[in-house]
Amino acid sequence: MQQGHPRHKQLRRARHEMYLHNRHKSLVGVAAISNLFSSFGESTKTAYKKIQKAFGVINKQTSAPNVDYDKFEIKDIATDMFRNNAGIVNKK
């Protein structure tokens, strides 16, 4: 006795193949959109760096200049107190 129409197997296979086709096309579309956004981000980053370079913006941290504070006539108390713990702790 036949369980069902023989065409059902063909239709089920066709539906499954269509599902695989649609999934593949959607993944290709998502990959294309992500590539578009990443390339846009890279181009804007490059343009931003060129603009910074053109205006002379320095992005690096520089260390503070080495200043001898003893040369100045006006010194605050905190500088004398906290530099090398002068006058606070006498280690013997």
GUVEXMAR-835394 format. One record per atom (N, C-alpha, C, O): residue number from 1; residue in one letter; x, y, z; atom name. Coordinates in steps of 0.1 Angstrom, whole numbers, plus 2048, in hexadecimal, padded with zeros to 3 digits. Layout:
- NUM / a / X / Y / Z / CA;
...
This chain:
- 1 / m / 808 / 7F4 / 800 / N;
- 1 / m / 800 / 800 / 800 / CA;
- 1 / m / 809 / 80C / 800 / C;
- 1 / m / 813 / 80D / 807 / O;
- 2 / q / 805 / 816 / 7F8 / N;
- 2 / q / 80D / 822 / 7F7 / CA;
- 2 / q / 80A / 82C / 802 / C;
- 2 / q / 7FF / 82E / 806 / O;
- 3 / q / 815 / 832 / 808 / N;
- 3 / q / 813 / 83A / 813 / CA;
- 3 / q / 80F / 848 / 810 / C;
- 3 / q / 808 / 84F / 817 / O;
- 4 / g / 812 / 84D / 804 / N;
- 4 / g / 80E / 85B / 800 / CA;
- 4 / g / 811 / 85C / 7F1 / C;
- 4 / g / 816 / 853 / 7EB / O;
- 5 / h / 80E / 868 / 7EC / N;
- 5 / h / 810 / 86A / 7DE / CA;
- 5 / h / 81F / 86B / 7DC / C;
- 5 / h / 826 / 872 / 7E4 / O;
- 6 / p / 824 / 865 / 7D1 / N;
- 6 / p / 833 / 866 / 7CF / CA;
- 6 / p / 838 / 874 / 7CC / C;
- 6 / p / 844 / 877 / 7CD / O;
- 7 / r / 82F / 87D / 7C9 / N;
- 7 / r / 833 / 88B / 7C6 / CA;
- 7 / r / 837 / 892 / 7D3 / C;
- 7 / r / 83E / 89C / 7D3 / O;
- 8 / h / 832 / 88D / 7DF / N;
- 8 / h / 835 / 894 / 7EB / CA;
- 8 / h / 844 / 894 / 7EE / C;
- 8 / h / 849 / 89E / 7F3 / O;
- 9 / k / 84A / 889 / 7EB / N;
- 9 / k / 859 / 888 / 7ED / CA;
- 9 / k / 860 / 893 / 7E5 / C;
- 9 / k / 869 / 899 / 7EA / O;
- 10 / q / 85C / 895 / 7D9 / N;
- 10 / q / 862 / 89E / 7D0 / CA;
- 10 / q / 85F / 8AD / 7D5 / C;
- 10 / q / 868 / 8B5 / 7D5 / O;
- 11 / l / 853 / 8AF / 7D9 / N;
- 11 / l / 850 / 8BD / 7DE / CA;
- 11 / l / 857 / 8C0 / 7EB / C;
- 11 / l / 85C / 8CB / 7ED / O;
- 12 / r / 859 / 8B6 / 7F4 / N;
- 12 / r / 860 / 8B8 / 800 / CA;
- 12 / r / 86F / 8BB / 7FD / C;
- 12 / r / 874 / 8C4 / 804 / O;
- 13 / r / 875 / 8B4 / 7F4 / N;
- 13 / r / 882 / 8B6 / 7F0 / CA;
- 13 / r / 884 / 8C4 / 7EA / C;
- 13 / r / 88E / 8CB / 7ED / O;
- 14 / a / 87A / 8C8 / 7E2 / N;
- 14 / a / 87B / 8D6 / 7DB / CA;
- 14 / a / 87A / 8E1 / 7E6 / C;
- 14 / a / 881 / 8EB / 7E5 / O;
- 15 / r / 871 / 8DF / 7F0 / N;
- 15 / r / 870 / 8E9 / 7FB / CA;
- 15 / r / 87D / 8EA / 803 / C;
- 15 / r / 881 / 8F5 / 806 / O;
- 16 / h / 883 / 8DE / 805 / N;
- 16 / h / 890 / 8DE / 80D / CA;
- 16 / h / 89B / 8E5 / 805 / C;
- 16 / h / 8A3 / 8ED / 80A / O;
- 17 / e / 89B / 8E3 / 7F8 / N;
- 17 / e / 8A5 / 8E9 / 7EF / CA;
- 17 / e / 8A3 / 8F8 / 7EE / C;
- 17 / e / 8AD / 900 / 7EE / O;
- 18 / m / 896 / 8FC / 7EE / N;
- 18 / m / 893 / 90B / 7EE / CA;
- 18 / m / 898 / 911 / 7FB / C;
- 18 / m / 89D / 91C / 7FB / O;
- 19 / y / 896 / 90A / 806 / N;
- 19 / y / 89A / 90F / 813 / CA;
- 19 / y / 8A9 / 911 / 813 / C;
- 19 / y / 8AE / 91B / 818 / O;
- 20 / l / 8B1 / 907 / 80E / N;
- 20 / l / 8BF / 908 / 80E / CA;
- 20 / l / 8C3 / 914 / 805 / C;
- 20 / l / 8CD / 91B / 808 / O;
- 21 / h / 8BD / 915 / 7FA / N;
- 21 / h / 8C0 / 920 / 7F0 / CA;
- 21 / h / 8BE / 92E / 7F7 / C;
- 21 / h / 8C6 / 937 / 7F6 / O;
- 22 / n / 8B2 / 92F / 7FE / N;
- 22 / n / 8AF / 93C / 804 / CA;
- 22 / n / 8B9 / 93F / 810 / C;
- 22 / n / 8BD / 94A / 811 / O;
- 23 / r / 8BC / 935 / 817 / N;
- 23 / r / 8C6 / 937 / 822 / CA;
- 23 / r / 8D4 / 93B / 81C / C;
- 23 / r / 8DA / 944 / 822 / O;
- 24 / h / 8D8 / 935 / 812 / N;
- 24 / h / 8E5 / 938 / 80B / CA;
- 24 / h / 8E4 / 947 / 806 / C;
- 24 / h / 8EE / 94E / 809 / O;
- 25 / k / 8D9 / 94B / 800 / N;
- 25 / k / 8D8 / 958 / 7FB / CA;
- 25 / k / 8D8 / 963 / 806 / C;
- 25 / k / 8DE / 96D / 805 / O;
- 26 / s / 8D2 / 95F / 811 / N;
- 26 / s / 8D1 / 969 / 81C / CA;
- 26 / s / 8DF / 96A / 823 / C;
- 26 / s / 8E3 / 975 / 827 / O;
- 27 / l / 8E6 / 95F / 824 / N;
- 27 / l / 8F4 / 960 / 829 / CA;
- 27 / l / 8FD / 968 / 820 / C;
- 27 / l / 906 / 970 / 825 / O;
- 28 / v / 8FB / 967 / 813 / N;
- 28 / v / 903 / 96F / 80A / CA;
- 28 / v / 900 / 97E / 80B / C;
- 28 / v / 909 / 986 / 80B / O;
- 29 / g / 8F3 / 981 / 80D / N;
- 29 / g / 8EF / 98E / 80F / CA;
- 29 / g / 8F5 / 994 / 81C / C;
- 29 / g / 8F9 / 9A0 / 81C / O;
- 30 / v / 8F4 / 98D / 827 / N;
- 30 / v / 8FA / 991 / 834 / CA;
- 30 / v / 909 / 994 / 832 / C;
- 30 / v / 90E / 99E / 837 / O;
- 31 / a / 910 / 98B / 82C / N;
- 31 / a / 91E / 98D / 82A / CA;
- 31 / a / 921 / 999 / 821 / C;
- 31 / a / 92B / 9A0 / 824 / O;
- 32 / a / 919 / 99C / 817 / N;
- 32 / a / 91B / 9A8 / 80F / CA;
- 32 / a / 919 / 9B4 / 817 / C;
- 32 / a / 921 / 9BE / 816 / O;
- 33 / i / 90F / 9B4 / 81F / N;
- 33 / i / 90C / 9C0 / 828 / CA;
- 33 / i / 917 / 9C2 / 832 / C;
- 33 / i / 91B / 9CE / 834 / O;
- 34 / s / 91C / 9B8 / 838 / N;
- 34 / s / 927 / 9B9 / 842 / CA;
- 34 / s / 933 / 9BE / 83B / C;
- 34 / s / 93B / 9C6 / 841 / O;
- 35 / n / 936 / 9B9 / 82F / N;
- 35 / n / 942 / 9BE / 828 / CA;
- 35 / n / 941 / 9CC / 824 / C;
- 35 / n / 94A / 9D4 / 825 / O;
- 36 / l / 935 / 9D1 / 821 / N;
- 36 / l / 932 / 9DF / 81E / CA;
- 36 / l / 935 / 9E8 / 82A / C;
- 36 / l / 93C / 9F2 / 829 / O;
- 37 / f / 930 / 9E4 / 835 / N;
- 37 / f / 932 / 9EC / 841 / CA;
- 37 / f / 941 / 9EC / 846 / C;
- 37 / f / 946 / 9F6 / 84A / O;
- 38 / s / 947 / 9E0 / 845 / N;
- 38 / s / 955 / 9E0 / 849 / CA;
- 38 / s / 95E / 9E8 / 840 / C;
- 38 / s / 967 / 9EF / 844 / O;
- 39 / s / 95B / 9E8 / 833 / N;
- 39 / s / 963 / 9F0 / 829 / CA;
- 39 / s / 960 / 9FF / 82C / C;
- 39 / s / 969 / A07 / 82B / O;
- 40 / f / 954 / A02 / 82F / N;
- 40 / f / 950 / A10 / 832 / CA;
- 40 / f / 958 / A15 / 83E / C;
- 40 / f / 95D / A20 / 83F / O;
- 41 / g / 958 / A0C / 849 / N;
- 41 / g / 95F / A0F / 855 / CA;
- 41 / g / 96E / A11 / 852 / C;
- 41 / g / 974 / A1B / 858 / O;
- 42 / e / 974 / A09 / 84A / N;
- 42 / e / 982 / A0A / 847 / CA;
- 42 / e / 985 / A17 / 840 / C;
- 42 / e / 98F / A1E / 842 / O;
- 43 / s / 97D / A1A / 836 / N;
- 43 / s / 97F / A27 / 82E / CA;
- 43 / s / 97D / A33 / 837 / C;
- 43 / s / 985 / A3C / 836 / O;
- 44 / t / 974 / A33 / 840 / N;
- 44 / t / 972 / A3F / 849 / CA;
- 44 / t / 97E / A3F / 853 / C;
- 44 / t / 982 / A4A / 856 / O;
- 45 / k / 983 / A34 / 857 / N;
- 45 / k / 98F / A34 / 860 / CA;
- 45 / k / 99B / A3A / 859 / C;
- 45 / k / 9A2 / A42 / 85F / O;
- 46 / t / 99D / A36 / 84D / N;
- 46 / t / 9A8 / A3B / 845 / CA;
- 46 / t / 9A6 / A4A / 843 / C;
- 46 / t / 9B0 / A52 / 844 / O;
- 47 / a / 99A / A4F / 83F / N;
- 47 / a / 998 / A5D / 83D / CA;
- 47 / a / 99A / A65 / 84A / C;
- 47 / a / 9A0 / A70 / 84A / O;
- 48 / y / 996 / A5F / 855 / N;
- 48 / y / 997 / A66 / 862 / CA;
- 48 / y / 9A6 / A68 / 866 / C;
- 48 / y / 9AA / A72 / 86A / O;
- 49 / k / 9AE / A5D / 863 / N;
- 49 / k / 9BC / A5E / 866 / CA;
- 49 / k / 9C3 / A69 / 85D / C;
- 49 / k / 9CC / A70 / 861 / O;
- 50 / k / 9BF / A69 / 850 / N;
- 50 / k / 9C5 / A73 / 847 / CA;
- 50 / k / 9C1 / A81 / 84B / C;
- 50 / k / 9C9 / A8A / 84A / O;
- 51 / i / 9B5 / A83 / 850 / N;
- 51 / i / 9B0 / A90 / 855 / CA;
- 51 / i / 9B9 / A94 / 861 / C;
- 51 / i / 9BD / AA0 / 863 / O;
- 52 / q / 9BB / A8B / 86A / N;
- 52 / q / 9C3 / A8D / 876 / CA;
- 52 / q / 9D1 / A91 / 872 / C;
- 52 / q / 9D6 / A9B / 878 / O;
- 53 / k / 9D6 / A8A / 869 / N;
- 53 / k / 9E4 / A8D / 864 / CA;
- 53 / k / 9E5 / A9B / 85E / C;
- 53 / k / 9EF / AA2 / 860 / O;
- 54 / a / 9DA / A9E / 856 / N;
- 54 / a / 9DA / AAB / 84F / CA;
- 54 / a / 9DA / AB7 / 859 / C;
- 54 / a / 9E0 / AC1 / 857 / O;
- 55 / f / 9D2 / AB5 / 864 / N;
- 55 / f / 9D1 / AC0 / 86E / CA;
- 55 / f / 9DC / ABF / 879 / C;
- 55 / f / 9DC / AC8 / 881 / O;
- 56 / g / 9E4 / AB5 / 878 / N;
- 56 / g / 9EF / AB4 / 882 / CA;
- 56 / g / 9EA / AB0 / 88F / C;
- 56 / g / 9F1 / AB4 / 899 / O;
- 57 / v / 9E0 / AA8 / 890 / N;
- 57 / v / 9DB / AA4 / 89D / CA;
- 57 / v / 9E4 / A99 / 8A2 / C;
- 57 / v / 9E6 / A8F / 89B / O;
- 58 / i / 9EA / A9A / 8AE / N;
- 58 / i / 9F2 / A90 / 8B3 / CA;
- 58 / i / 9EA / A87 / 8BD / C;
- 58 / i / 9E4 / A8C / 8C6 / O;
- 59 / n / 9EA / A7A / 8BA / N;
- 59 / n / 9E2 / A71 / 8C2 / CA;
- 59 / n / 9EA / A69 / 8CC / C;
- 59 / n / 9E4 / A62 / 8D4 / O;
- 60 / k / 9F7 / A6B / 8CC / N;
- 60 / k / 9FF / A63 / 8D6 / CA;
- 60 / k / A00 / A6B / 8E3 / C;
- 60 / k / A00 / A77 / 8E3 / O;
- 61 / q / A02 / A63 / 8ED / N;
- 61 / q / A04 / A69 / 8FA / CA;
- 61 / q / A13 / A6C / 8FC / C;
- 61 / q / A1B / A64 / 8F8 / O;
- 62 / t / A16 / A78 / 901 / N;
- 62 / t / A24 / A7C / 903 / CA;
- 62 / t / A26 / A7E / 912 / C;
- 62 / t / A1D / A81 / 919 / O;
- 63 / s / A32 / A7B / 916 / N;
- 63 / s / A35 / A7C / 924 / CA;
- 63 / s / A37 / A8A / 928 / C;
- 63 / s / A3A / A93 / 91F / O;
- 64 / a / A35 / A8D / 934 / N;
- 64 / a / A37 / A9B / 939 / CA;
- 64 / a / A46 / A9F / 939 / C;
- 64 / a / A4E / A96 / 93B / O;
- 65 / p / A49 / AAB / 936 / N;
- 65 / p / A57 / AAF / 935 / CA;
- 65 / p / A5D / AAE / 943 / C;
- 65 / p / A57 / AAF / 94D / O;
- 66 / n / A6A / AAB / 943 / N;
- 66 / n / A72 / AA9 / 94F / CA;
- 66 / n / A75 / AB7 / 954 / C;
- 66 / n / A7E / ABE / 94E / O;
- 67 / v / A6F / ABC / 95F / N;
- 67 / v / A71 / AC9 / 964 / CA;
- 67 / v / A77 / AC8 / 971 / C;
- 67 / v / A74 / AC0 / 97A / O;
- 68 / d / A81 / AD1 / 973 / N;
- 68 / d / A88 / AD2 / 980 / CA;
- 68 / d / A80 / ADD / 988 / C;
- 68 / d / A82 / AE9 / 985 / O;
- 69 / y / A79 / AD9 / 992 / N;
- 69 / y / A70 / AE2 / 999 / CA;
- 69 / y / A78 / AEB / 9A3 / C;
- 69 / y / A73 / AF5 / 9A8 / O;
- 70 / d / A85 / AE7 / 9A5 / N;
- 70 / d / A8D / AEF / 9AE / CA;
- 70 / d / A91 / AFD / 9A8 / C;
- 70 / d / A95 / B06 / 9AF / O;
- 71 / k / A91 / AFE / 99B / N;
- 71 / k / A94 / B0A / 994 / CA;
- 71 / k / A8A / B15 / 996 / C;
- 71 / k / A8E / B21 / 995 / O;
- 72 / f / A7E / B12 / 999 / N;
- 72 / f / A74 / B1C / 99A / CA;
- 72 / f / A74 / B23 / 9A8 / C;
- 72 / f / A77 / B1C / 9B2 / O;
- 73 / e / A72 / B30 / 9A8 / N;
- 73 / e / A72 / B37 / 9B5 / CA;
- 73 / e / A66 / B34 / 9BD / C;
- 73 / e / A67 / B33 / 9CA / O;
- 74 / i / A5A / B33 / 9B7 / N;
- 74 / i / A4E / B31 / 9BE / CA;
- 74 / i / A4B / B22 / 9BE / C;
- 74 / i / A49 / B1C / 9B4 / O;
- 75 / k / A4B / B1C / 9CA / N;
- 75 / k / A48 / B0E / 9CB / CA;
- 75 / k / A3D / B0C / 9D5 / C;
- 75 / k / A3C / B14 / 9DF / O;
- 76 / d / A34 / B03 / 9D2 / N;
- 76 / d / A29 / B01 / 9DB / CA;
- 76 / d / A2D / AF7 / 9E6 / C;
- 76 / d / A37 / AEF / 9E4 / O;
- 77 / i / A26 / AF6 / 9F1 / N;
- 77 / i / A29 / AEE / 9FC / CA;
- 77 / i / A28 / ADF / 9F8 / C;
- 77 / i / A30 / AD7 / 9FD / O;
- 78 / a / A1E / ADC / 9F0 / N;
- 78 / a / A1B / ACE / 9ED / CA;
- 78 / a / A27 / AC8 / 9E5 / C;
- 78 / a / A2A / ABC / 9E7 / O;
- 79 / t / A2D / AD0 / 9DC / N;
- 79 / t / A38 / ACB / 9D5 / CA;
- 79 / t / A44 / AC7 / 9DE / C;
- 79 / t / A4A / ABD / 9DC / O;
- 80 / d / A46 / AD0 / 9E8 / N;
- 80 / d / A51 / ACD / 9F1 / CA;
- 80 / d / A4E / AC1 / 9FA / C;
- 80 / d / A57 / ABA / 9FD / O;
- 81 / m / A41 / AC0 / 9FE / N;
- 81 / m / A3D / AB5 / A07 / CA;
- 81 / m / A3E / AA8 / A00 / C;
- 81 / m / A43 / A9E / A06 / O;
- 82 / f / A38 / AA7 / 9F4 / N;
- 82 / f / A36 / A9A / 9EF / CA;
- 82 / f / A41 / A95 / 9E5 / C;
- 82 / f / A42 / A89 / 9E2 / O;
- 83 / r / A4A / A9E / 9E1 / N;
- 83 / r / A55 / A9A / 9D8 / CA;
- 83 / r / A60 / A93 / 9E1 / C;
- 83 / r / A66 / A99 / 9EA / O;
- 84 / n / A62 / A86 / 9DE / N;
- 84 / n / A6B / A7E / 9E6 / CA;
- 84 / n / A69 / A7D / 9F5 / C;
- 84 / n / A72 / A7B / 9FD / O;
- 85 / n / A5C / A80 / 9F9 / N;
- 85 / n / A58 / A80 / A07 / CA;
- 85 / n / A61 / A89 / A0F / C;
- 85 / n / A64 / A86 / A1B / O;
- 86 / a / A65 / A94 / A09 / N;
- 86 / a / A6E / A9D / A10 / CA;
- 86 / a / A67 / AA3 / A1C / C;
- 86 / a / A5D / AA9 / A1B / O;
- 87 / g / A6D / AA3 / A27 / N;
- 87 / g / A68 / AA9 / A33 / CA;
- 87 / g / A5D / AA2 / A3A / C;
- 87 / g / A59 / AA6 / A45 / O;
- 88 / i / A59 / A96 / A35 / N;
- 88 / i / A4E / A8F / A3B / CA;
- 88 / i / A54 / A82 / A42 / C;
- 88 / i / A52 / A80 / A4E / O;
- 89 / v / A5B / A7A / A3B / N;
- 89 / v / A60 / A6E / A40 / CA;
- 89 / v / A70 / A6F / A40 / C;
- 89 / v / A75 / A71 / A35 / O;
- 90 / n / A76 / A6D / A4B / N;
- 90 / n / A84 / A6D / A4B / CA;
- 90 / n / A88 / A5E / A4E / C;
- 90 / n / A88 / A59 / A59 / O;
- 91 / k / A8D / A58 / A43 / N;
- 91 / k / A91 / A4A / A45 / CA;
- 91 / k / AA0 / A4A / A49 / C;
- 91 / k / AA8 / A51 / A43 / O;
- 92 / k / AA3 / A41 / A52 / N;
- 92 / k / AB1 / A40 / A57 / CA;
- 92 / k / AB6 / A33 / A54 / C;
- 92 / k / AC2 / A30 / A57 / O;
